[in-house]
Amino acid sequence: MTDSRIFTSHFVKSIGAVLLITASTLSFTATASPVAANSYTEQQRIANEVGVIQQELAAIKQETLQANPDLRQQQLDFEKAFEAKADQVGYDPDAFMAKAKEIQDELRSSETTQEQQAELLEEFDHAKSVLAKQREAIMSDTALMDQEEELRKATYTAMAKQDPKTKDLFGDLDQLLKKMQ
């Protein structure tokens, strides 16, 4: 992968798996309760809006990176440092995603008993916990986080110069994410 996709990919994949499993477990409760179904529908609507904004911000970021070679190099340097730390702690969101998909498939199977579903969800919670601990180890590296913060500020500033609606898009995104919590 290139550019900003590596860093984003590692975190988005793990979040995607959590949302995937959560959605499948929510579907069980959604069929039992009209209130849960309405809440789930609202969450889906918000998630769709978040996706649209994220795509727009990604396009602005891509344009910004193309227009700013120094920023692009700063990002590549951060990605290399992040990958080195991820390798050091064994952070592997791809393996987590594969396990999450396997668990989801088993949860959907009509042959899976409630006891097996409970065991599968426990297994998923354990895998999620391991991934979270690995992510914590990465996030506790102060030099890496300082580098990430500098990159984030530089990227935001450059994106705002590239496209003035950047600030509003980030504000809208923040509000939507708060609603999802």
Secondary structure, 3 states (H helix, E strand, C coil): CCCCHHHHHHHHHHHHHHHHHHHHHHHHHHCCCHHHHHHHHHHHHHHHHHHHHHHHHHHHHHHHHHHCHHHHHHHHHHHHHHHHHHHHHCCCHHHHHHHHHHHHHHHHCCCCCHHHHHHHHHHHHHHHHHHHHHHHHHHCCHHHHHHHHHHHHHHHHHHHHHCCCHHHHHHHHHHHHHHHC
